[in-house]
Amino acid sequence: MSRPLDRYLAWYEALTPDSVADVDRLFTADARFCDPFNDLRGRDEIRAMLEHMFATTSEVRFEVLCAAGTEALGLAEWRCTLRLRRVRPDHEWTIVGATRIAFAADGRVTEHVDHWDAATQVYAHLPLLGAALRLARRAFVVPGIEGRRGA
């Protein structure tokens, strides 16, 4: 792995409400952060998203499962576990995904793009949306073969 990638992933694994302030040090001024819910530009928006995450969740943990990269580009597979404060607070949510991270010449993040399946890992566990997704899924599964996916 590259030093910028090592440094960034170590920060993510240790992320706390207090370490959100490190966004200014780790990201370029015009950095992009994209996940299934957000497409953000700039440190202020990225910081606000992380602050919102900590305000609406508890017990947030990121674990990097594997990673590879160069000085300019990194890829990481990860698992996030958390509890939502307002939606099924007794349920521990697990989200597994992968992230593409681009770095500036000075090692700061210019782009963080998450790839993960919000339909099976989040929406399917919500009462009304989950039922609708299971119904819609029937149009796409191979007939006669029991699927192994969550929705």
TORVEXLUM-62275 format. One line per 4 residues: number of its first residue (from 1); their letters; for each residue x, y, z of N, C-alpha, C, CB. Coordinates in Angstrom, 3 decimals. Glycine has a CB too. Layout:
BEGIN
NUM) a) X:Y:Z:X:Y:Z:X:Y:Z:X:Y:Z | ...
***
This chain:
BEGIN
1) msrp) 0.838:-1.185:0.000:0.000:0.000:0.000:0.883:1.249:0.000:-0.953:-0.002:1.219 | 0.276:2.332:-0.391:0.994:3.608:-0.419:0.865:4.311:0.926:0.460:4.512:-1.552 | 1.771:5.216:1.216:1.694:5.985:2.465:0.411:6.807:2.563:2.898:6.907:2.583 | 0.005:7.552:1.517:-1.255:8.296:1.654:-2.442:7.370:1.939:-1.527:9.104:0.383
5) ldry) -2.487:6.222:1.278:-3.587:5.288:1.490:-3.536:4.712:2.902:-3.542:4.157:0.450 | -2.356:4.310:3.356:-2.208:3.796:4.727:-2.710:4.815:5.745:-0.734:3.443:5.018 | -2.267:6.052:5.589:-2.615:7.122:6.521:-4.135:7.362:6.517:-1.858:8.426:6.155 | -4.713:7.433:5.329:-6.142:7.705:5.205:-6.987:6.563:5.788:-6.506:7.931:3.734
9) lawy) -6.644:5.333:5.465:-7.431:4.199:5.965:-7.287:4.039:7.472:-7.006:2.908:5.265 | -6.115:4.320:8.016:-5.934:4.273:9.474:-6.842:5.315:10.144:-4.437:4.525:9.854 | -6.936:6.504:9.544:-7.832:7.532:10.069:-9.279:7.049:10.033:-7.685:8.838:9.268 | -9.680:6.435:8.922:-11.060:5.979:8.796:-11.386:4.898:9.814:-11.317:5.462:7.391
13) ealt) -10.465:3.978:10.031:-10.724:2.910:11.002:-10.825:3.449:12.430:-9.622:1.854:10.926 | -10.166:4.555:12.701:-10.179:5.149:14.044:-11.130:6.349:14.138:-8.766:5.580:14.438 | -11.961:6.561:13.131:-12.814:7.747:13.042:-13.721:7.895:14.267:-13.661:7.685:11.776 | -13.723:9.106:14.819:-14.570:9.466:15.959:-15.123:10.867:15.698:-13.766:9.410:17.324
17) pdsv) -16.105:11.294:16.486:-16.574:12.673:16.326:-15.441:13.695:16.451:-17.648:12.976:17.357 | -14.479:13.448:17.319:-13.365:14.387:17.488:-12.428:14.410:16.282:-12.578:14.033:18.733 | -12.216:13.254:15.648:-11.273:13.203:14.526:-11.858:13.726:13.219:-10.802:11.790:14.324 | -13.151:14.052:13.211:-13.758:14.668:12.020:-13.026:15.965:11.669:-15.272:14.949:12.253
21) advd) -12.476:16.638:12.655:-11.725:17.879:12.421:-10.519:17.659:11.504:-11.258:18.467:13.752 | -10.043:16.431:11.389:-8.906:16.124:10.521:-9.236:16.219:9.034:-8.395:14.746:10.827 | -10.501:16.402:8.703:-10.897:16.551:7.303:-10.078:17.651:6.630:-12.404:16.865:7.196 | -9.856:18.744:7.317:-9.096:19.863:6.735:-7.670:19.469:6.378:-9.069:21.038:7.703
25) rlft) -7.099:18.576:7.139:-5.727:18.120:6.900:-5.661:17.020:5.834:-5.113:17.614:8.202 | -6.691:16.188:5.743:-6.656:14.996:4.893:-7.213:15.195:3.486:-7.410:13.907:5.553 | -8.102:16.168:3.304:-8.768:16.372:2.017:-8.336:17.685:1.387:-10.290:16.346:2.187 | -8.302:17.725:0.053:-8.075:18.990:-0.643:-9.335:19.846:-0.508:-7.710:18.753:-2.152
29) adar) -9.203:21.137:-0.756:-10.326:22.068:-0.585:-11.522:21.700:-1.454:-9.883:23.482:-0.909 | -11.278:21.155:-2.643:-12.360:20.828:-3.575:-12.610:19.321:-3.684:-12.041:21.390:-4.949 | -12.212:18.570:-2.679:-12.351:17.107:-2.718:-13.808:16.693:-2.923:-11.808:16.484:-1.421 | -13.969:15.541:-3.549:-15.298:14.963:-3.769:-15.445:13.730:-2.882:-15.517:14.596:-5.278
33) fcdp) -16.625:13.584:-2.276:-16.984:12.393:-1.514:-18.319:11.922:-2.055:-17.051:12.679:0.041 | -18.367:10.682:-2.518:-19.591:10.157:-3.126:-19.895:8.780:-2.541:-19.456:10.077:-4.676 | -21.134:8.582:-2.122:-21.620:7.275:-1.689:-23.053:7.130:-2.205:-21.551:7.118:-0.114 | -23.747:6.026:-1.921:-25.111:5.883:-2.454:-26.098:6.962:-2.017:-25.650:4.565:-2.054
37) fndl) -25.775:7.740:-0.979:-26.688:8.767:-0.487:-26.248:10.192:-0.793:-26.853:8.616:0.980 | -24.965:10.412:-0.987:-24.418:11.764:-1.098:-23.455:11.877:-2.262:-23.719:12.162:0.192 | -23.388:13.052:-2.841:-22.326:13.406:-3.785:-21.890:14.816:-3.385:-22.817:13.333:-5.320 | -20.823:14.885:-2.619:-20.412:16.111:-1.946:-19.151:16.691:-2.555:-20.198:15.852:-0.472
41) rgrd) -19.005:18.002:-2.434:-17.805:18.715:-2.895:-17.295:19.611:-1.781:-18.104:19.552:-4.173 | -16.017:19.491:-1.511:-15.377:20.392:-0.567:-15.374:19.874:0.862:-16.051:21.715:-0.608 | -14.411:20.373:1.617:-14.215:19.912:2.994:-15.403:20.233:3.893:-12.963:20.533:3.573 | -16.048:21.369:3.693:-17.186:21.725:4.554:-18.318:20.708:4.413:-17.702:23.138:4.209
45) eira) -18.619:20.306:3.182:-19.686:19.328:2.964:-19.288:17.950:3.498:-20.029:19.235:1.468 | -18.031:17.575:3.308:-17.563:16.272:3.806:-17.616:16.259:5.333:-16.114:15.970:3.307 | -17.147:17.322:5.963:-17.188:17.419:7.420:-18.639:17.357:7.904:-16.506:18.729:7.902 | -19.544:18.077:7.245:-20.957:18.079:7.636:-21.566:16.679:7.530:-21.750:19.063:6.761
49) mleh) -21.203:15.941:6.492:-21.711:14.578:6.327:-21.235:13.683:7.467:-21.265:13.995:4.973 | -19.968:13.779:7.827:-19.437:12.956:8.919:-20.066:13.351:10.258:-17.903:13.089:8.994 | -20.242:14.636:10.489:-20.907:15.096:11.712:-22.342:14.583:11.765:-20.888:16.636:11.795 | -23.022:14.607:10.617:-24.387:14.077:10.535:-24.394:12.579:10.830:-24.996:14.352:9.138
53) mfat) -23.419:11.854:10.287:-23.333:10.414:10.534:-23.236:10.142:12.036:-22.115:9.805:9.795 | -22.365:10.865:12.723:-22.216:10.631:14.161:-23.433:11.109:14.948:-20.966:11.328:14.677 | -24.148:12.108:14.467:-25.346:12.594:15.147:-26.516:11.623:15.004:-25.737:13.959:14.601 | -26.558:10.861:13.932:-27.700:9.982:13.658:-27.421:8.508:13.898:-28.141:10.164:12.249
57) tsev) -26.173:8.173:14.255:-25.809:6.780:14.497:-25.083:6.657:15.824:-24.935:6.233:13.352 | -24.910:5.420:16.244:-24.066:5.131:17.403:-23.265:3.874:17.088:-24.921:4.950:18.714 | -22.222:3.675:17.842:-21.395:2.475:17.705:-20.880:2.270:16.279:-22.184:1.257:18.137 | -20.470:3.347:15.637:-19.960:3.273:14.260:-18.535:2.722:14.282:-19.998:4.678:13.568
61) rfev) -18.305:1.698:13.487:-16.968:1.122:13.355:-16.696:0.799:11.891:-16.821:-0.151:14.231 | -15.539:1.212:11.396:-15.089:0.861:10.057:-13.920:-0.100:10.191:-14.688:2.128:9.238 | -13.957:-1.167:9.428:-12.857:-2.133:9.405:-12.423:-2.314:7.957:-13.280:-3.507:10.047 | -11.163:-2.049:7.678:-10.630:-2.260:6.335:-10.282:-3.743:6.203:-9.372:-1.348:6.062
65) lcaa) -10.866:-4.399:5.212:-10.658:-5.824:5.007:-9.447:-6.096:4.125:-11.896:-6.449:4.393 | -9.237:-5.259:3.115:-8.050:-5.349:2.271:-7.932:-4.042:1.492:-8.123:-6.587:1.304 | -6.723:-3.746:1.072:-6.500:-2.505:0.338:-5.243:-2.641:-0.509:-6.382:-1.298:1.305 | -5.216:-1.864:-1.579:-4.043:-1.817:-2.453:-4.032:-0.453:-3.114:-4.059:-2.974:-3.524
69) gtea) -2.845:-0.010:-3.490:-2.808:1.284:-4.155:-1.422:1.768:-4.474:-3.484:2.286:-3.327 | -1.418:2.922:-5.099:-0.196:3.631:-5.440:-0.233:4.961:-4.695:-0.056:3.839:-6.999 | 0.716:5.813:-4.964:0.710:7.141:-4.347:-0.476:7.972:-4.832:2.022:7.874:-4.650 | -0.994:7.671:-6.030:-2.055:8.475:-6.626:-3.455:7.885:-6.471:-1.768:8.668:-8.070
73) lgla) -3.568:6.573:-6.269:-4.874:5.917:-6.285:-4.885:4.725:-5.345:-5.241:5.473:-7.705 | -5.962:4.598:-4.582:-6.108:3.452:-3.692:-7.481:2.833:-3.820:-5.856:3.858:-2.254 | -7.537:1.545:-3.518:-8.789:0.798:-3.495:-8.850:0.051:-2.177:-8.904:-0.184:-4.714 | -10.002:0.065:-1.548:-10.140:-0.617:-0.259:-11.494:-1.299:-0.171:-9.964:0.374:0.910
77) ewrc) -11.483:-2.502:0.386:-12.718:-3.185:0.736:-12.877:-3.031:2.242:-12.703:-4.709:0.294 | -14.099:-2.765:2.711:-14.313:-2.456:4.113:-15.658:-2.972:4.597:-14.215:-0.963:4.342 | -15.787:-2.979:5.923:-17.057:-3.310:6.575:-17.328:-2.213:7.601:-17.018:-4.748:7.255 | -18.541:-1.716:7.594:-18.978:-0.714:8.573:-20.115:-1.318:9.382:-19.427:0.625:7.874
81) tlrl) -20.015:-1.228:10.694:-21.129:-1.626:11.554:-21.566:-0.392:12.328:-20.728:-2.803:12.526 | -22.872:-0.294:12.554:-23.415:0.877:13.242:-24.829:0.587:13.719:-23.399:2.115:12.318 | -25.316:1.493:14.534:-26.718:1.490:14.943:-27.300:2.857:14.584:-26.876:1.182:16.489 | -28.490:2.845:14.023:-29.191:4.089:13.717:-29.980:4.512:14.957:-30.136:3.919:12.473
85) rrvr) -29.911:5.770:15.301:-30.586:6.242:16.510:-32.114:6.240:16.372:-30.107:7.643:16.850 | -32.641:6.500:15.158:-34.097:6.638:14.984:-34.753:5.467:14.272:-34.394:7.888:14.223 | -34.019:4.731:13.486:-34.595:3.635:12.701:-34.043:2.317:13.233:-34.277:3.798:11.173 | -34.911:1.517:13.802:-34.526:0.220:14.361:-33.264:0.335:15.224:-34.300:-0.796:13.234
89) pdhe) -33.285:1.127:16.274:-32.084:1.363:17.082:-31.524:0.105:17.747:-32.388:2.379:18.139 | -32.334:-0.943:17.859:-31.870:-2.197:18.448:-31.114:-3.066:17.432:-33.055:-2.974:19.014 | -31.154:-2.683:16.164:-30.554:-3.474:15.077:-29.132:-2.986:14.782:-31.427:-3.390:13.793 | -28.181:-3.904:14.737:-26.838:-3.531:14.293:-26.779:-3.713:12.778:-25.730:-4.392:15.016
93) wtiv) -26.539:-2.634:12.088:-26.458:-2.627:10.638:-25.024:-2.952:10.227:-26.912:-1.255:10.057 | -24.880:-3.768:9.200:-23.565:-4.077:8.638:-23.597:-3.746:7.162:-23.175:-5.573:8.868 | -22.654:-2.934:6.750:-22.542:-2.533:5.354:-21.138:-2.912:4.886:-22.820:-0.989:5.167 | -21.073:-3.640:3.791:-19.789:-4.024:3.202:-19.683:-3.337:1.857:-19.655:-5.584:3.058
97) gatr) -18.545:-2.748:1.588:-18.376:-2.039:0.335:-16.926:-1.907:-0.067:-18.994:-0.688:0.426 | -16.727:-1.149:-1.111:-15.385:-0.873:-1.620:-15.310:0.613:-1.953:-15.051:-1.758:-2.878 | -14.121:1.159:-1.839:-13.916:2.576:-2.073:-12.725:2.802:-2.981:-13.725:3.314:-0.758 | -12.889:3.739:-3.904:-11.799:4.215:-4.761:-11.398:5.576:-4.223:-12.225:4.292:-6.292
101) iafa) -10.109:5.727:-3.916:-9.616:6.968:-3.321:-8.499:7.520:-4.193:-9.117:6.735:-1.862 | -8.664:8.761:-4.656:-7.631:9.427:-5.453:-6.918:10.435:-4.561:-8.244:10.129:-6.720 | -5.595:10.563:-4.782:-4.769:11.432:-3.958:-4.075:12.492:-4.806:-3.736:10.612:-3.189 | -3.963:13.679:-4.238:-3.174:14.753:-4.846:-1.691:14.422:-4.659:-3.527:16.152:-4.212
105) adgr) -0.842:15.177:-5.327:0.604:14.963:-5.218:1.090:15.108:-3.778:1.351:15.944:-6.118 | 0.403:15.920:-2.972:0.820:16.105:-1.573:0.227:15.061:-0.626:0.423:17.489:-1.100 | -0.490:14.057:-1.168:-1.023:12.968:-0.361:-2.412:13.187:0.196:-0.118:12.712:0.745 | -3.010:14.358:-0.061:-4.373:14.596:0.417:-5.386:13.982:-0.546:-4.637:16.109:0.581
109) vteh) -6.537:13.634:-0.021:-7.599:12.997:-0.800:-8.252:14.035:-1.708:-8.658:12.340:0.134 | -8.355:13.695:-3.007:-9.082:14.531:-3.960:-10.450:13.930:-4.282:-8.266:14.708:-5.247 | -10.554:12.608:-4.115:-11.833:11.951:-4.421:-11.948:10.659:-3.620:-11.961:11.658:-5.946 | -13.100:10.484:-2.994:-13.439:9.273:-2.236:-14.791:8.820:-2.787:-13.489:9.536:-0.642
113) vdhw) -14.818:7.691:-3.484:-16.064:7.200:-4.070:-16.355:5.806:-3.524:-15.983:7.179:-5.628 | -17.435:5.716:-2.746:-17.863:4.444:-2.160:-18.759:3.695:-3.132:-18.600:4.676:-0.825 | -18.580:2.389:-3.163:-19.440:1.500:-3.941:-19.975:0.442:-2.980:-18.663:0.842:-5.155 | -21.288:0.481:-2.739:-21.926:-0.547:-1.934:-23.409:-0.570:-2.255:-21.689:-0.304:-0.423
117) daat) -24.033:-1.682:-1.940:-25.408:-1.939:-2.330:-26.380:-1.464:-1.250:-25.610:-3.428:-2.608 | -26.918:-0.269:-1.427:-27.865:0.285:-0.455:-29.179:-0.501:-0.453:-28.139:1.767:-0.761 | -29.555:-1.080:-1.584:-30.835:-1.799:-1.657:-30.848:-3.008:-0.727:-31.114:-2.247:-3.097 | -29.835:-3.872:-0.810:-29.852:-5.087:0.018:-29.313:-4.856:1.426:-29.043:-6.176:-0.651
121) qvya) -28.474:-3.836:1.615:-27.851:-3.661:2.919:-28.565:-2.648:3.815:-26.432:-3.241:2.735 | -29.424:-1.817:3.227:-30.166:-0.836:4.029:-31.655:-0.916:3.723:-29.645:0.593:3.765 | -32.038:-0.564:2.508:-33.459:-0.445:2.181:-34.233:-1.732:2.435:-33.619:-0.039:0.738 | -33.648:-2.890:2.163:-34.342:-4.163:2.343:-34.706:-4.417:3.800:-33.485:-5.299:1.826
125) hlpl) -34.043:-3.745:4.733:-34.297:-3.945:6.156:-35.301:-2.952:6.727:-33.007:-3.846:6.920 | -35.826:-2.098:5.878:-36.843:-1.143:6.312:-38.216:-1.732:6.019:-36.665:0.239:5.604 | -39.173:-1.592:6.919:-40.453:-2.295:6.780:-41.133:-2.155:5.415:-41.383:-1.806:7.821 | -41.492:-0.974:4.985:-42.228:-0.838:3.728:-41.341:-1.023:2.496:-42.893:0.517:3.670
129) lgaa) -40.180:-0.404:2.520:-39.279:-0.531:1.371:-38.797:-1.962:1.181:-38.083:0.393:1.536 | -38.528:-2.651:2.269:-38.043:-4.028:2.184:-39.033:-4.932:1.464:-37.765:-4.573:3.574 | -40.294:-4.813:1.806:-41.322:-5.632:1.153:-41.411:-5.299:-0.333:-42.694:-5.421:1.827 | -41.369:-4.027:-0.670:-41.429:-3.627:-2.081:-40.207:-4.129:-2.853:-41.530:-2.096:-2.199
133) lrla) -39.036:-4.069:-2.239:-37.824:-4.547:-2.908:-37.869:-6.061:-3.129:-36.583:-4.174:-2.086 | -38.368:-6.805:-2.159:-38.474:-8.260:-2.330:-39.423:-8.590:-3.480:-38.963:-8.932:-1.022 | -40.502:-7.845:-3.593:-41.456:-8.055:-4.680:-40.800:-7.715:-6.025:-42.734:-7.195:-4.461 | -40.126:-6.589:-6.112:-39.471:-6.181:-7.358:-38.353:-7.144:-7.738:-38.913:-4.761:-7.226
137) rraf) -37.682:-7.673:-6.749:-36.550:-8.586:-6.998:-36.974:-9.827:-7.772:-35.909:-9.005:-5.676 | -38.195:-10.247:-7.560:-38.688:-11.455:-8.236:-38.603:-11.342:-9.759:-40.130:-11.731:-7.824 | -38.636:-10.135:-10.283:-38.550:-9.936:-11.733:-37.133:-10.184:-12.260:-38.997:-8.517:-12.096 | -36.137:-10.216:-11.371:-34.748:-10.307:-11.813:-34.036:-11.598:-11.431:-33.992:-9.168:-11.263
141) vvpg) -34.558:-12.350:-10.467:-33.872:-13.570:-10.040:-34.072:-14.676:-11.071:-34.382:-14.028:-8.654 | -33.130:-15.587:-11.103:-33.211:-16.731:-12.015:-34.308:-17.666:-11.509:-31.830:-17.482:-12.119 | -35.299:-17.976:-12.330:-36.407:-18.843:-11.885:-35.899:-20.219:-11.446:-37.447:-19.008:-13.016 | -36.441:-20.714:-10.342:-36.119:-22.051:-9.868:-34.817:-22.156:-9.081:-36.056:-22.966:-11.019
145) iegr) -34.094:-21.065:-8.951:-32.843:-21.093:-8.187:-33.006:-20.157:-7.005:-31.609:-20.681:-9.072 | -32.806:-20.699:-5.811:-32.926:-19.872:-4.606:-31.778:-18.876:-4.550:-32.943:-20.751:-3.328 | -32.106:-17.597:-4.525:-31.073:-16.560:-4.470:-30.413:-16.485:-3.109:-31.663:-15.214:-4.820 | -29.217:-15.977:-3.076:-28.472:-15.847:-1.831:-28.370:-14.399:-1.387:-27.085:-16.438:-1.986
149) rga) -28.948:-13.466:-2.140:-28.873:-12.031:-1.813:-29.958:-11.672:-0.820:-29.005:-11.160:-3.087 | -29.724:-10.577:-0.102:-30.592:-10.199:1.009:-31.933:-9.582:0.684:-29.889:-9.285:1.832 | -32.109:-8.937:-0.449:-33.381:-8.233:-0.699:-34.424:-9.150:-1.136:-33.227:-7.166:-1.711
***
